[in-house]
Amino acid sequence: MAKLPKKDLKRIIEILNSGEELPVDYKHILFPPEKKEYELVYAKKEREEDIIANAMAVPLQPIKTFGKNGNDWTNKLVFGDNLQVMKSLLDDPDVKGQVKLVYIDPPFATKQEFRGSQDQKAYQDKIAGARFIEYLRKRLLLFRELLSKGGSLFVHLDLKRSHYMKVMMDEIFGERIENEIIWHYPDNFQGNVNRFPNNHNVIYFYSMSDATRIKRVEIPLNKKTKRDVRIWDKESQSLVAARDEDGKIIYKEFTHKFADDVWVIGQSSVTKKKSSEFIDYPTQKPEELLRRVIECSTEKGDLVLDFFLGSGTTASVCLKLNRKCIGIEQLEGGMNTALPRLCDVVKGKDNKGISKVVKWQGGGEFIYCELKKYNEAFMDKIQAAKTSNNLVKVWKDIAKNSFLNWYVNPEMPEEAINDIIEIGKTENGLEKQKKLLAELLNKNQLYVNLSEIDDKDFNVSEEDKKLNKSFYGEAYNG
């Protein structure tokens, strides 16, 4: 441990005596973490073991199945907290270690609220700073266990947090970055800005092991091009021009080229109202971009996971390319866009994106699921209450029928009721009451824990149990 100057020792003693939290710099000196070559250090960074242990597995509640594919696999579209869903997937033998590709396009920590062209709310991107980094780190740690040994990870970011995320992903996956892909969209015209226009995003491509294989991407040329044929020369360890028996350079006409790490794909197809792919979702990505990611890293029948599904582009392209897919979206604006979009894809009503190129006629199947809710129903009642008397009734109902935090006595002594009534008489009393009752509810019981799915108190139907048994396999003991 580093030796501290006397003034720092004095300051630490003062902080401890006052009961305040130690600054991060002092914490890492007094309680040094396991030594690594490098590590991203920030406030409230949790241990990997704690993150995995504390995330709760939640069973799925099937809502409706769309389409039919006639095989043993059904694609999943899940509405709910992606952390809880992925913790559940760790118990599924058909998913854990079987995912060939994870592509995510997470929020970019812009601190903005995104809305559609009709001013409808799409989603909020207000998690920033250290909170944003830890938010993504928790999810990356969980899906690391889901990827196959030959799997690939593609993480889509912009300039605001990409450098932090690069260091953090090296910490989680090791230095297995293969490419920093630049998605350049030259058709994005910006006004008078006091900087160079931002016309690209980055996509970090990580391989999980040396078994990961990527197929070269062919890009059609506008016209045939004649150029020399290149071959690998072992002696010089470089590419050289191929020659015939007479020593003359061999030329060939080419109709395509192979993509490098700069992908030029326009975005106007998803940003302009009258364009071919526009579905009025502010962060929608072109299907051609996802087609390139999916085709280069997977084969037909491989499993793809996107846990920031957004408008549903990844799932749409997976269906059209005959890949298995699990899409998770936790924001209502995204799911309200993705669900009808995928219904159209299955029915063959979608002629957008890559449909024409792949000659899409419809087909495939997916089941729409939500996380099984329990205490959340009481949370809704709390927020809906209009008067203090209403809240007292809700409180009695909670004490009788919900799962309260461990420190709350569920019995209802008269003085407890009187205390809540008195709080309601103070300034902003109704809001104070609501805050208190929300605290009293066990936040970990907003959803039913997978391990307690057979508990009669939760009233989980036999149909729901059957779905979870098929989805989680032997991990579910119902």
C-alpha positions in Angstrom: 0.0 0.0 0.0 1.2 3.5 -0.9 2.5 5.5 2.1 0.2 8.5 2.8 1.3 11.9 3.8 0.3 13.0 7.4 -2.2 15.6 6.0 -4.0 12.8 4.1 -4.0 10.5 7.1 -5.5 13.3 9.2 -8.1 14.0 6.5 -9.1 10.3 6.3 -9.6 10.2 10.1 -11.8 13.3 9.9 -13.9 11.7 7.2 -14.3 8.5 9.1 -15.3 10.3 12.3 -17.9 12.3 10.4 -19.4 9.2 8.9 -19.0 10.6 5.3 -18.0 8.4 2.4 -14.4 8.1 1.6 -13.3 9.7 -1.8 -12.5 7.1 -4.5 -8.8 8.0 -4.5 -8.5 7.1 -0.8 -10.5 3.9 -1.2 -8.2 2.5 -3.8 -5.1 3.4 -1.7 -6.5 1.9 1.5 -8.3 -1.1 -0.2 -6.3 -1.7 -3.4 -8.2 -3.9 -5.9 -6.6 -6.9 -7.5 -3.7 -5.6 -9.6 -4.2 -5.4 -13.3 -2.1 -4.0 -16.0 -4.6 -1.2 -16.4 -8.1 -0.6 -15.1 -10.8 2.1 -15.5 -11.4 3.6 -12.1 -14.6 5.6 -11.4 -17.1 6.2 -8.6 -19.3 3.3 -7.4 -17.7 0.7 -9.5 -18.9 -2.7 -8.2 -17.1 -6.0 -8.0 -17.8 -8.4 -10.9 -18.9 -11.1 -8.4 -21.4 -8.8 -6.7 -22.9 -7.7 -10.0 -23.6 -11.3 -11.2 -24.8 -12.4 -7.7 -27.1 -9.4 -7.2 -28.8 -9.4 -10.6 -32.1 -11.3 -10.2 -33.4 -13.9 -12.7 -37.0 -13.2 -13.7 -39.4 -15.7 -15.4 -41.1 -14.7 -18.6 -44.8 -14.1 -19.1 -45.8 -15.0 -22.7 -48.2 -12.5 -24.3 -48.6 -13.7 -27.9 -46.8 -15.7 -30.6 -46.6 -14.3 -34.1 -45.9 -16.4 -37.2 -44.9 -20.0 -37.4 -41.5 -21.6 -38.4 -42.1 -25.3 -37.7 -38.9 -26.0 -35.8 -37.8 -26.3 -32.2 -36.6 -22.7 -31.8 -38.8 -19.6 -31.3 -37.3 -16.2 -31.5 -37.9 -14.1 -28.4 -39.0 -10.4 -28.2 -38.8 -9.5 -24.5 -40.1 -6.2 -22.9 -38.3 -5.6 -19.6 -35.1 -4.9 -17.8 -32.3 -6.4 -19.9 -30.1 -7.0 -16.8 -32.8 -9.3 -15.3 -33.6 -11.0 -18.6 -29.9 -11.8 -19.2 -29.4 -13.1 -15.7 -32.3 -15.6 -16.5 -30.6 -16.5 -19.8 -27.6 -17.7 -17.8 -29.8 -20.6 -16.7 -30.8 -21.5 -20.3 -28.6 -24.3 -21.8 -29.9 -23.3 -25.3 -28.5 -19.8 -24.8 -25.6 -19.8 -22.4 -22.4 -20.2 -24.4 -24.5 -20.5 -27.6 -24.8 -16.9 -28.7 -22.7 -16.4 -31.9 -23.1 -12.6 -32.1 -24.0 -9.8 -29.7 -24.7 -6.5 -31.4 -25.7 -3.5 -29.2 -26.5 0.1 -30.0 -26.8 1.5 -26.4 -27.7 5.0 -25.4 -24.8 7.4 -26.1 -24.9 9.4 -22.8 -26.2 12.5 -24.6 -28.4 13.7 -21.7 -31.2 14.2 -24.2 -34.8 13.1 -24.5 -35.5 11.7 -28.0 -38.8 12.2 -29.7 -40.4 11.2 -33.0 -41.5 13.5 -35.8 -45.0 13.9 -34.2 -43.3 14.8 -30.9 -44.1 11.4 -29.4 -41.6 10.3 -26.7 -39.2 7.6 -27.9 -36.7 7.3 -25.1 -34.6 9.2 -22.6 -30.8 9.1 -22.8 -30.0 10.8 -19.5 -27.6 8.4 -17.8 -24.2 9.9 -18.1 -20.7 10.0 -16.6 -19.6 7.1 -14.3 -23.2 5.9 -14.0 -23.4 5.3 -17.8 -20.1 3.3 -17.7 -21.2 1.1 -14.8 -24.7 0.7 -16.4 -23.1 -0.8 -19.5 -20.4 -2.7 -17.6 -23.0 -4.6 -15.6 -24.7 -5.8 -18.8 -21.5 -6.6 -20.6 -20.4 -8.8 -17.7 -23.6 -10.8 -17.8 -23.7 -11.5 -21.6 -20.0 -12.4 -21.6 -21.1 -15.7 -20.2 -23.7 -16.1 -23.0 -21.3 -15.8 -25.9 -19.9 -18.9 -27.6 -16.2 -19.5 -27.8 -16.2 -18.5 -31.4 -18.6 -15.6 -30.8 -18.3 -11.9 -31.7 -19.3 -8.7 -30.0 -20.1 -5.5 -31.9 -20.7 -2.4 -29.8 -22.0 0.7 -31.5 -21.0 4.1 -30.0 -20.2 7.7 -30.8 -17.4 10.0 -29.8 -18.8 10.9 -26.3 -18.0 7.7 -24.4 -16.3 5.4 -26.8 -12.8 5.9 -25.4 -14.0 5.0 -21.8 -15.9 2.0 -23.2 -12.9 0.8 -25.1 -10.8 0.6 -21.9 -13.6 -1.0 -19.9 -14.2 -3.7 -22.6 -10.5 -4.5 -22.7 -10.7 -5.0 -18.9 -13.7 -7.4 -19.3 -12.7 -9.3 -22.5 -9.0 -8.8 -22.6 -7.3 -7.2 -25.5 -9.4 -9.0 -28.1 -10.4 -6.0 -30.1 -10.2 -6.8 -33.8 -11.4 -3.6 -35.4 -12.6 -0.1 -34.7 -15.1 0.1 -37.5 -16.0 3.6 -38.7 -19.5 3.8 -40.0 -19.4 6.9 -42.2 -22.6 8.4 -43.4 -21.8 11.1 -46.0 -25.4 12.0 -46.5 -25.8 13.6 -43.1 -25.7 17.4 -43.7 -25.2 19.7 -40.8 -25.7 23.4 -40.4 -23.2 26.1 -39.4 -21.4 24.4 -36.5 -18.2 25.7 -34.9 -16.4 22.4 -35.6 -16.0 19.7 -38.2 -19.4 18.0 -38.9 -19.9 14.7 -37.1 -20.5 12.2 -39.9 -19.6 8.9 -38.3 -20.1 6.5 -35.4 -17.7 3.8 -34.2 -18.4 0.1 -33.9 -16.0 -1.9 -31.7 -15.6 -5.5 -32.9 -14.3 -7.9 -30.3 -13.7 -11.6 -30.8 -14.2 -14.0 -27.9 -11.3 -16.3 -28.8 -9.0 -17.4 -31.7 -11.9 -19.6 -32.9 -13.8 -16.5 -34.0 -14.1 -16.3 -37.8 -15.2 -13.3 -39.9 -16.2 -13.5 -43.6 -15.0 -10.9 -46.0 -17.7 -8.4 -47.1 -18.1 -7.8 -50.8 -19.1 -4.4 -51.9 -20.3 -4.0 -55.6 -18.5 -1.5 -57.7 -20.4 1.0 -59.9 -18.5 -0.3 -62.9 -16.0 -3.0 -63.7 -12.5 -2.2 -62.8 -9.4 -3.7 -64.4 -6.4 -4.0 -62.1 -3.5 -6.4 -61.3 -4.1 -9.6 -59.3 -2.3 -9.6 -56.0 -0.8 -12.7 -54.3 1.0 -13.3 -51.0 4.8 -13.7 -51.3 6.2 -15.7 -48.5 9.8 -14.6 -49.1 9.0 -10.9 -48.8 6.0 -11.4 -46.4 3.9 -9.0 -48.5 1.4 -8.7 -51.3 2.9 -8.6 -54.8 1.5 -8.5 -58.3 0.9 -12.0 -59.8 2.8 -12.7 -63.0 2.4 -15.3 -65.8 5.0 -17.7 -67.2 6.5 -14.9 -69.2 6.9 -12.6 -66.2 4.1 -10.3 -67.3 1.7 -8.9 -64.7 -1.7 -10.6 -64.7 -4.7 -8.3 -64.9 -8.4 -9.1 -64.1 -11.7 -7.3 -64.2 -13.3 -6.9 -60.8 -17.0 -6.2 -60.2 -16.6 -5.8 -56.4 -14.1 -4.9 -53.7 -13.7 -6.1 -50.1 -14.7 -3.9 -47.2 -12.1 -2.5 -44.9 -12.7 -0.9 -41.5 -14.5 2.2 -42.9 -18.1 1.4 -43.9 -19.7 4.0 -46.1 -23.5 3.5 -45.7 -25.9 6.3 -45.9 -28.4 7.1 -43.1 -30.9 9.2 -45.0 -32.9 6.1 -45.6 -33.9 6.1 -41.9 -33.8 9.8 -41.1 -36.0 11.4 -43.9 -39.8 11.1 -43.6 -40.2 10.1 -47.3 -37.3 7.7 -47.4 -37.6 4.0 -47.9 -36.9 2.8 -44.3 -38.3 5.6 -42.2 -40.4 4.4 -39.2 -40.2 7.6 -37.1 -37.7 6.3 -34.5 -35.0 8.8 -33.8 -32.0 6.4 -33.4 -33.0 3.9 -36.0 -30.1 2.3 -38.0 -30.2 1.2 -41.6 -30.9 -2.5 -42.2 -27.9 -2.6 -44.6 -25.6 -1.8 -41.7 -26.9 -4.6 -39.6 -26.9 -6.9 -42.6 -23.2 -6.4 -42.9 -22.6 -7.0 -39.2 -24.7 -10.2 -39.1 -23.6 -11.7 -42.4 -19.9 -11.3 -41.7 -20.1 -12.9 -38.2 -22.8 -15.6 -38.4 -24.2 -18.4 -40.5 -27.8 -19.3 -41.1 -29.3 -20.7 -37.9 -26.8 -19.0 -35.6 -28.1 -17.2 -32.5 -27.9 -13.4 -32.3 -28.6 -11.3 -29.2 -29.5 -7.6 -29.0 -30.3 -6.3 -25.6 -30.8 -2.6 -26.7 -33.2 -3.5 -29.4 -34.7 -0.1 -29.9 -36.8 0.1 -33.1 -36.1 -3.6 -33.9 -33.6 -3.4 -36.8 -31.4 -6.3 -35.5 -34.4 -8.6 -35.1 -35.9 -7.6 -38.5 -32.6 -8.4 -40.3 -32.2 -11.7 -38.4 -35.6 -12.8 -39.6 -34.8 -11.9 -43.2 -31.4 -13.6 -43.0 -32.7 -16.8 -41.3 -30.8 -16.2 -38.0 -32.2 -17.0 -34.6 -32.7 -13.9 -32.4 -33.4 -12.7 -28.9 -34.2 -9.1 -28.7 -34.7 -7.3 -25.4 -36.1 -3.8 -25.0 -36.9 -2.1 -21.7 -38.4 1.2 -23.0 -42.0 1.5 -24.1 -41.2 3.7 -27.0 -38.9 1.2 -28.5 -41.2 -1.8 -28.0 -44.2 0.1 -29.4 -42.1 0.5 -32.6 -40.3 -2.9 -32.7 -43.4 -5.1 -32.1 -45.6 -3.9 -35.1 -42.5 -3.8 -37.3 -41.6 -7.4 -36.6 -45.3 -8.4 -37.1 -45.1 -6.9 -40.6 -41.8 -8.7 -41.3 -43.3 -12.1 -40.3 -46.4 -11.5 -42.4 -44.4 -10.4 -45.5 -45.8 -6.9 -45.4 -42.4 -5.3 -44.9 -40.7 -4.1 -48.1 -38.2 -1.9 -46.4 -34.5 -2.1 -45.9 -32.9 -5.3 -47.3 -36.3 -6.9 -48.2 -35.8 -6.5 -51.9 -32.2 -7.6 -52.0 -32.9 -10.8 -50.1 -36.3 -11.3 -51.8 -38.1 -11.4 -48.5 -41.7 -12.8 -48.7 -42.4 -13.2 -45.0 -42.0 -16.1 -42.6 -40.4 -17.0 -39.3 -41.8 -16.8 -35.8 -41.4 -14.9 -32.6 -43.0 -14.8 -29.2 -43.6 -11.5 -27.4 -42.9 -11.8 -23.6 -42.8 -9.6 -20.6 -41.3 -10.1 -17.2 -43.7 -11.6 -14.6 -44.8 -8.7 -12.4 -45.9 -8.8 -8.8 -45.3 -5.9 -6.5 -45.2 -3.5 -9.5 -49.0 -3.6 -9.4 -48.9 -2.0 -5.9 -46.4 0.6 -7.1 -48.9 1.6 -9.8 -51.6 1.9 -7.1 -49.4 4.2 -5.0 -48.7 6.5 -7.9 -52.4 6.6 -8.9 -53.6 7.6 -5.4 -55.2 11.0 -5.3 -55.7 11.5 -1.6 -54.1 10.5 1.7 -57.1 8.3 2.6 -56.6 6.4 -0.7 -52.9 5.8 0.3 -53.9 4.4 3.7 -56.1 1.9 2.0 -53.3 1.0 -0.4 -50.9 0.6 2.6 -53.2 -1.9 4.2 -53.5 -3.8 1.0 -49.7 -3.8 0.6 -49.1 -5.1 4.2 -51.6 -7.9 3.6 -50.7 -9.0 0.0 -47.2 -7.8 -1.0 -43.6 -8.7 -0.3 -42.3 -5.9 1.9 -38.7 -5.0 2.6 -37.1 -7.2 5.3 -37.0 -4.4 7.8 -40.8 -3.6 7.6 -43.1 -5.3 10.1 -46.1 -6.3 8.0 -48.4 -6.2 11.0 -50.5 -3.0 11.1 -50.3 -1.4 14.6 -52.6 1.6 15.0 -49.7 4.0 15.5 -48.2 3.1 12.1 -51.4 4.1 10.4 -51.6 7.3 12.4 -48.0 8.1 11.5 -48.8 7.8 7.8 -51.9 10.0 8.2 -49.9 12.7 10.1 -47.3 12.7 7.2 -50.2 13.4 4.9 -51.1 16.6 6.8 -47.6 18.2 6.3 -46.6 20.3 3.3 -46.5 18.1 0.1 -47.8 15.4 2.4 -49.3 13.2 -0.4 -46.0 13.1 -2.2 -44.1 12.3 1.0 -46.5 9.4 1.7 -46.1 8.0 -1.8 -42.3 8.1 -1.4 -42.5 6.3 1.9 -44.7 3.6 0.7 -42.6 3.1 -2.4 -39.6 2.6 -0.1 -41.5 0.1 1.9 -42.1 -2.1 -1.1 -39.4 -4.6 -1.7 -37.9 -3.3 -5.0 -36.4 -6.7 -5.7 -40.0 -8.1 -5.8 -41.2 -5.8 -8.6 -40.9 -9.0 -10.6 -41.3 -12.6 -9.7 -38.0 -14.4 -9.1 -37.4 -17.4 -11.4 -36.6 -19.6 -8.4 -40.0 -18.8 -6.8 -42.1 -19.3 -9.9 -44.0 -22.3 -8.3 -44.8 -20.3 -5.2 -48.7 -20.2 -5.0 -48.6 -16.6 -3.7 -47.5 -15.4 -7.1 -50.3 -17.0 -9.1 -48.2 -17.9 -12.1 -50.3 -19.8 -14.6 -49.4 -23.3 -15.9 -49.0 -21.8 -19.4 -46.4 -19.3 -18.1 -44.6 -22.1 -16.3 -44.5 -24.2 -19.5 -43.0 -21.4 -21.5 -40.3 -20.8 -18.8 -39.5 -24.5 -18.6 -39.0 -24.6 -22.4 -36.9 -21.4 -22.3 -34.7 -22.1 -19.2 -34.5 -25.9 -19.5 -33.2 -27.8 -16.5 -32.5 -24.6 -14.6 -36.3 -24.4 -14.0 -37.4 -27.0 -11.6 -41.2 -26.4 -11.9 
